[in-house]
Amino acid sequence: MKLRFKRFVRLCKPFTPLNQRLLRKSAFLPRADTGAAAPECGMEAPNITKVVLLACGSFNPITNMHLRMFELARDHLEDTGQYRVLKGIISPVGDSYQKKGLVEASHRLEMAKLATENSDWITVDSWETEQPEWVETAKVVRHHYEELLALEQKSDDTDTVKYAKKRRIEENCFQSSSHQKMRDGPQLMLLCGADVLETFGVPNLWKQEDIVEIVGYHGLVCITRSGNDPHKFIHQSDMLWKYRKNIHIVHEYVTNDISATHVRRALRRGWSVRYLLPDAVVHYIQESDLYSAESEQKNADVVLAPFQRYTGASSS
């Protein structure tokens, strides 16, 4: 066995030092997580799924924790040996969501762009903020997944007939099976904190079919937060339990309880928020004079858009 290993390492000399280290760890040994043999020298495993992470939310303002969620999710998924994360997308909600204290989308977009300007894989998308009405998260996920498929189609030089056929196959596959998916291209997953996961249980905040589409078809990456127990919540929900294999729970062992709500409170009181937000975002907030006692009362008497749509409630 030793002779065979030495001979294998000599054959791999042309590869980079990093590849050689990886080969020393995996050559001729079964993978601990799957039991499958490691791929041959210089080849990527054929069962690796490419993933794009999408985070939707207020980002009011964007914090360092929002950015950390992407890094934690990427590490978790890639450590399984089953995924390779290609890209992260931040999609701020539009003004028509009408959440209390929500500053204008133009400001939130600009802050998100400033926060990610040094990232080589996290981007900011304005599509959701440009819609005339509030858009359900499921529709935002659908939009970005369709864009992902279109990009994949373009890169593969696939004709329109084949693209349409692929969409039909995927839709039929989702309808016929709650766990199995038939996908050739990248997968889009919704990224969120455990507090967002628990809002699935708030009456009239989410449509049940939207939750099924997001979790059952696309998948969810959930970052743990202090005070939330996502495992317990999933256990108590029959629907989430049904799709539990599509929910990736990521534990944040270096606890970080930065909250945009707490940041806004600190800003209203004139306290420093440095190191809670990227410096460029702090400077933008100061220059634009955002987050005052007055701005926090914006939409205070307005019913949140989902409640208006699903219950017919109107603002007082």
C-alpha positions as semicolon CSV with decimal commas, in nm:
position;residue;x (nm);y (nm);z (nm)
1;M;0,000;0,000;0,000
2;K;0,284;0,244;0,088
3;L;0,461;0,174;-0,241
4;R;0,141;0,231;-0,431
5;F;0,080;0,563;-0,251
6;K;0,436;0,690;-0,320
7;R;0,402;0,596;-0,682
8;F;0,070;0,784;-0,699
9;V;0,223;1,099;-0,545
10;R;0,508;1,091;-0,800
11;L;0,253;1,081;-1,081
12;C;0,083;1,388;-0,933
13;K;0,401;1,604;-0,917
14;P;0,285;1,838;-1,197
15;F;-0,013;1,947;-0,988
16;T;-0,014;2,239;-0,746
17;P;0,095;2,200;-0,383
18;L;-0,268;2,240;-0,277
19;N;-0,378;1,957;-0,503
20;Q;-0,096;1,739;-0,372
21;R;-0,206;1,801;-0,012
22;L;-0,562;1,713;-0,102
23;L;-0,444;1,401;-0,281
24;R;-0,238;1,287;0,017
25;K;-0,553;1,308;0,228
26;S;-0,789;1,139;-0,013
27;A;-0,591;0,910;-0,242
28;F;-0,721;0,552;-0,241
29;L;-0,928;0,620;0,070
30;P;-1,309;0,618;0,092
31;R;-1,475;0,950;0,173
32;A;-1,581;0,967;0,537
33;D;-1,909;1,140;0,457
34;T;-2,031;0,933;0,161
35;G;-1,825;0,614;0,161
36;A;-1,753;0,670;-0,208
37;A;-1,406;0,652;-0,358
38;A;-1,232;0,985;-0,412
39;P;-1,215;1,122;-0,766
40;E;-0,905;1,050;-0,969
41;C;-0,613;1,292;-0,982
42;G;-0,709;1,630;-1,134
43;M;-1,079;1,546;-1,177
44;E;-1,379;1,705;-1,003
45;A;-1,630;1,466;-0,851
46;P;-1,919;1,418;-1,095
47;N;-2,185;1,442;-0,821
48;I;-2,094;1,794;-0,707
49;T;-2,398;2,025;-0,722
50;K;-2,337;2,389;-0,806
51;V;-2,530;2,626;-0,579
52;V;-2,630;2,992;-0,582
53;L;-2,734;3,138;-0,245
54;L;-3,012;3,398;-0,233
55;A;-3,086;3,612;0,072
56;C;-3,405;3,818;0,077
57;G;-3,494;4,068;0,347
58;S;-3,507;4,430;0,457
59;F;-3,131;4,485;0,505
60;N;-3,229;4,792;0,705
61;P;-2,935;4,840;0,730
62;I;-2,713;4,558;0,610
63;T;-2,482;4,435;0,888
64;N;-2,166;4,229;0,915
65;M;-2,382;3,937;1,028
66;H;-2,570;3,942;0,697
67;L;-2,238;3,901;0,520
68;R;-2,119;3,635;0,764
69;M;-2,427;3,427;0,684
70;F;-2,305;3,385;0,327
71;E;-1,959;3,276;0,438
72;L;-2,099;3,031;0,694
73;A;-2,341;2,883;0,442
74;R;-2,072;2,839;0,178
75;D;-1,835;2,669;0,423
76;H;-2,110;2,436;0,546
77;L;-2,227;2,330;0,201
78;E;-1,881;2,283;0,055
79;D;-1,760;2,092;0,362
80;T;-2,018;1,823;0,283
81;G;-1,830;1,748;-0,038
82;Q;-2,161;1,757;-0,227
83;Y;-2,183;2,124;-0,325
84;R;-1,981;2,406;-0,477
85;V;-2,114;2,755;-0,414
86;L;-2,083;2,976;-0,720
87;K;-2,243;3,299;-0,610
88;G;-2,434;3,483;-0,340
89;I;-2,717;3,727;-0,413
90;I;-2,859;3,992;-0,177
91;S;-3,212;4,100;-0,274
92;P;-3,350;4,383;-0,057
93;V;-3,728;4,399;-0,026
94;G;-3,915;4,681;-0,199
95;D;-4,063;4,984;-0,023
96;S;-4,413;4,845;-0,079
97;Y;-4,348;4,582;0,188
98;Q;-4,434;4,868;0,425
99;K;-4,246;4,745;0,727
100;K;-4,218;4,982;1,020
101;G;-3,899;5,189;1,008
102;L;-3,807;5,073;0,656
103;V;-3,596;5,340;0,486
104;E;-3,612;5,390;0,110
105;A;-3,494;5,104;-0,110
106;S;-3,246;5,331;-0,288
107;H;-3,058;5,375;0,041
108;R;-3,073;5,007;0,134
109;L;-2,949;4,905;-0,210
110;E;-2,660;5,148;-0,196
111;M;-2,559;5,030;0,152
112;A;-2,567;4,667;0,038
113;K;-2,349;4,752;-0,262
114;L;-2,100;4,931;-0,039
115;A;-2,095;4,635;0,201
116;T;-2,016;4,387;-0,077
117;E;-1,778;4,595;-0,286
118;N;-1,479;4,391;-0,167
119;S;-1,647;4,053;-0,211
120;D;-1,557;3,847;-0,516
121;W;-1,871;3,632;-0,499
122;I;-2,155;3,818;-0,321
123;T;-2,362;4,053;-0,537
124;V;-2,661;4,284;-0,488
125;D;-2,969;4,263;-0,710
126;S;-3,225;4,542;-0,751
127;W;-3,502;4,351;-0,931
128;E;-3,720;4,309;-0,622
129;T;-3,699;4,676;-0,528
130;E;-3,797;4,780;-0,881
131;Q;-4,134;4,603;-0,876
132;P;-4,440;4,830;-0,840
133;E;-4,593;4,608;-0,570
134;W;-4,458;4,384;-0,296
135;V;-4,334;4,054;-0,440
136;E;-4,365;3,728;-0,245
137;T;-4,031;3,566;-0,163
138;A;-4,129;3,258;-0,364
139;K;-4,163;3,475;-0,675
140;V;-3,824;3,634;-0,608
141;V;-3,670;3,288;-0,577
142;R;-3,846;3,183;-0,898
143;H;-3,716;3,490;-1,082
144;H;-3,356;3,429;-0,986
145;Y;-3,380;3,058;-1,058
146;E;-3,514;3,131;-1,406
147;E;-3,228;3,375;-1,462
148;L;-2,988;3,106;-1,346
149;L;-3,135;2,857;-1,591
150;A;-3,122;3,113;-1,871
151;L;-2,755;3,179;-1,797
152;E;-2,686;2,807;-1,792
153;Q;-2,873;2,772;-2,119
154;K;-2,663;3,046;-2,277
155;S;-2,335;2,900;-2,154
156;D;-2,429;2,556;-2,280
157;D;-2,559;2,697;-2,611
158;T;-2,885;2,509;-2,556
159;D;-3,172;2,563;-2,798
160;T;-3,514;2,691;-2,686
161;V;-3,687;2,355;-2,727
162;K;-3,440;2,178;-2,503
163;Y;-3,466;2,456;-2,242
164;A;-3,847;2,433;-2,233
165;K;-3,828;2,055;-2,211
166;K;-3,588;2,083;-1,917
167;R;-3,830;2,314;-1,735
168;R;-4,119;2,073;-1,791
169;I;-3,914;1,782;-1,660
170;E;-3,821;1,975;-1,345
171;E;-4,178;2,085;-1,279
172;N;-4,317;1,735;-1,332
173;C;-4,045;1,591;-1,112
174;F;-4,131;1,832;-0,827
175;Q;-4,500;1,752;-0,851
176;S;-4,440;1,377;-0,847
177;S;-4,180;1,357;-0,571
178;S;-4,130;1,548;-0,247
179;H;-3,763;1,461;-0,209
180;Q;-3,610;1,373;-0,544
181;K;-3,512;1,637;-0,797
182;M;-3,405;1,605;-1,156
183;R;-3,158;1,885;-1,223
184;D;-2,864;1,915;-1,458
185;G;-2,766;2,274;-1,378
186;P;-2,700;2,480;-1,066
187;Q;-2,938;2,484;-0,770
188;L;-3,071;2,798;-0,603
189;M;-3,113;2,792;-0,225
190;L;-3,273;3,051;-0,001
191;L;-3,041;3,170;0,276
192;C;-3,191;3,295;0,602
193;G;-3,153;3,311;0,977
194;A;-3,340;3,085;1,217
195;D;-3,567;3,376;1,310
196;V;-3,691;3,393;0,949
197;L;-3,751;3,017;0,945
198;E;-3,978;3,053;1,247
199;T;-4,189;3,317;1,069
200;F;-4,316;3,030;0,851
201;G;-4,545;2,961;1,144
202;V;-4,692;3,314;1,160
203;P;-5,051;3,303;1,026
204;N;-5,105;3,492;0,698
205;L;-4,742;3,594;0,663
206;W;-4,658;3,317;0,414
207;K;-4,870;3,116;0,174
208;Q;-4,829;2,746;0,245
209;E;-4,772;2,667;-0,122
210;D;-4,489;2,923;-0,129
211;I;-4,317;2,751;0,162
212;V;-4,352;2,418;-0,019
213;E;-4,201;2,567;-0,334
214;I;-3,910;2,730;-0,153
215;V;-3,822;2,444;0,082
216;G;-3,950;2,143;-0,109
217;Y;-3,811;2,233;-0,448
218;H;-3,523;2,477;-0,406
219;G;-3,393;2,417;-0,055
220;L;-3,311;2,631;0,245
221;V;-2,989;2,714;0,430
222;C;-3,068;2,831;0,783
223;I;-2,811;2,994;1,013
224;T;-2,870;2,942;1,384
225;R;-2,923;3,245;1,607
226;S;-2,926;3,289;1,982
227;G;-3,274;3,229;2,120
228;N;-3,396;3,025;1,822
229;D;-3,414;2,647;1,793
230;P;-3,461;2,557;1,425
231;H;-3,446;2,183;1,491
232;K;-3,735;2,207;1,735
233;F;-3,936;2,426;1,499
234;I;-3,886;2,184;1,210
235;H;-3,984;1,893;1,434
236;Q;-4,307;2,069;1,530
237;S;-4,404;2,152;1,172
238;D;-4,538;1,860;0,967
239;M;-4,467;2,041;0,643
240;L;-4,108;2,133;0,728
241;W;-4,052;1,785;0,863
242;K;-4,164;1,644;0,529
243;Y;-3,894;1,847;0,352
244;R;-3,634;1,836;0,630
245;K;-3,373;1,684;0,399
246;N;-3,383;2,005;0,196
247;I;-3,311;2,224;0,500
248;H;-2,945;2,275;0,588
249;I;-2,898;2,394;0,947
250;V;-2,570;2,580;0,992
251;H;-2,443;2,630;1,346
252;E;-2,268;2,959;1,418
253;Y;-2,017;2,858;1,682
254;V;-1,862;3,204;1,695
255;T;-2,186;3,360;1,815
256;N;-2,280;3,692;1,662
257;D;-2,608;3,850;1,767
258;I;-2,590;4,165;1,554
259;S;-2,944;4,273;1,475
260;A;-3,048;4,549;1,236
261;T;-3,315;4,645;1,490
262;H;-3,052;4,694;1,761
263;V;-2,829;4,884;1,518
264;R;-3,110;5,126;1,434
265;R;-3,177;5,180;1,804
266;A;-2,810;5,259;1,864
267;L;-2,808;5,504;1,572
268;R;-3,118;5,681;1,704
269;R;-2,945;5,729;2,036
270;G;-2,622;5,855;1,883
271;W;-2,417;5,551;1,983
272;S;-2,131;5,411;1,778
273;V;-2,209;5,119;1,547
274;R;-1,858;5,082;1,415
275;Y;-1,749;4,718;1,369
276;L;-2,114;4,614;1,360
277;L;-2,145;4,739;1,001
278;P;-1,886;4,779;0,727
279;D;-1,714;5,117;0,758
280;A;-1,843;5,230;0,418
281;V;-2,200;5,165;0,534
282;V;-2,145;5,359;0,858
283;H;-2,014;5,655;0,659
284;Y;-2,309;5,638;0,419
285;I;-2,559;5,639;0,706
286;Q;-2,388;5,942;0,860
287;E;-2,369;6,130;0,531
288;S;-2,732;6,053;0,444
289;D;-2,858;6,120;0,799
290;L;-3,049;5,790;0,812
291;Y;-3,221;5,619;1,106
292;S;-3,366;5,886;1,326
293;A;-3,656;5,870;1,571
294;E;-3,876;6,005;1,292
295;S;-3,770;5,745;1,035
296;E;-3,841;5,464;1,281
297;Q;-4,206;5,570;1,285
298;K;-4,241;5,534;0,911
299;N;-4,522;5,285;0,826
300;A;-4,608;5,266;1,198
301;D;-4,981;5,274;1,121
302;V;-4,960;5,067;0,803
303;V;-5,053;4,699;0,782
304;L;-4,767;4,486;0,652
305;A;-4,809;4,398;0,283
306;P;-4,852;4,020;0,330
307;F;-5,130;4,071;0,586
308;Q;-5,304;4,315;0,353
309;R;-5,286;4,069;0,064
310;Y;-5,376;3,748;0,248
311;T;-5,637;3,878;0,491
312;G;-5,776;4,181;0,313
313;A;-5,676;4,399;0,606
314;S;-5,618;4,768;0,540
315;S;-5,418;5,038;0,711
316;S;-5,582;5,231;0,991
